[in-house]
Amino acid sequence: MTHLHASHPKTIARLKRANGHLAKVISMIEQEKPCLEIAQQLQAVESALTNAKRVLIHDHIDHCLVPGESDEENAAMLAGLKAISRYL
């Protein structure tokens, strides 16, 4: 079973961008670049990851957590919301 959302291609692009920034950080450390420049690149990595995570979680909430027809289904939906909200 596949699990694809419309936002996944953009999320993949964000993660690839983060991967590129991270590779740059490693290279900068190996080249003994100034710490300020390295910290700036690390901030870019962190920002790209945070944005990708936010889009993924919001998309999950919008499309996967739907009200059910029974109390049990609604309890399961609420449990799913609580579970994923730990990662916000």
C-alpha positions in Angstrom: 0.0 0.0 0.0 1.4 3.4 -0.9 1.0 6.6 1.1 1.4 9.6 -1.2 0.2 13.2 -0.6 0.3 16.1 -3.0 2.8 17.8 -0.8 5.4 14.9 -1.0 7.2 16.2 -4.1 7.8 19.6 -2.4 8.8 17.9 0.8 11.3 15.8 -1.1 12.7 19.0 -2.7 13.1 20.6 0.7 14.9 17.5 2.1 17.2 17.4 -0.9 18.0 21.1 -0.3 18.7 20.3 3.3 20.9 17.4 2.2 22.9 19.8 0.0 23.3 22.3 2.8 24.5 19.5 5.1 27.0 18.3 2.5 28.3 21.9 2.3 28.6 22.1 6.1 30.8 18.9 6.1 32.9 20.3 3.3 33.3 23.6 5.1 34.5 21.9 8.3 36.9 19.8 6.3 38.2 23.0 4.6 38.6 24.7 8.0 36.2 27.5 7.1 35.3 30.1 9.8 32.8 28.9 12.4 30.4 31.8 11.6 30.0 30.6 8.0 29.5 27.0 9.2 26.9 28.1 11.7 25.0 29.9 9.0 25.0 26.8 6.8 23.8 24.7 9.8 21.0 27.2 10.3 20.0 26.6 6.6 19.9 22.9 7.2 17.8 23.2 10.3 15.4 25.6 8.6 15.0 23.3 5.6 14.3 20.3 7.9 11.9 22.2 10.1 9.9 23.4 7.0 9.8 19.9 5.5 8.6 18.5 8.8 5.9 21.1 9.2 4.5 20.5 5.7 4.5 16.8 6.2 2.7 17.0 9.6 0.2 19.5 8.5 -0.6 17.5 5.4 -1.0 14.4 7.6 -3.4 16.3 9.9 -5.4 17.6 6.9 -5.7 14.3 5.0 -5.1 11.3 7.3 -6.8 12.4 10.5 -10.5 12.5 9.6 -13.4 12.1 11.9 -14.8 8.6 12.1 -18.4 7.3 12.3 -18.0 5.8 15.8 -16.5 6.8 19.1 -13.8 4.3 18.7 -12.8 5.7 15.3 -12.8 9.3 16.7 -10.7 8.1 19.7 -8.2 6.6 17.2 -8.1 9.9 15.2 -7.5 11.9 18.4 -4.7 9.4 19.4 -3.1 9.9 16.0 -3.3 13.7 16.4 -1.7 13.5 19.8 1.0 11.1 18.5 2.1 13.3 15.6 1.8 16.6 17.6 4.9 15.5 19.6 6.9 16.2 16.5 5.7 19.8 16.0 
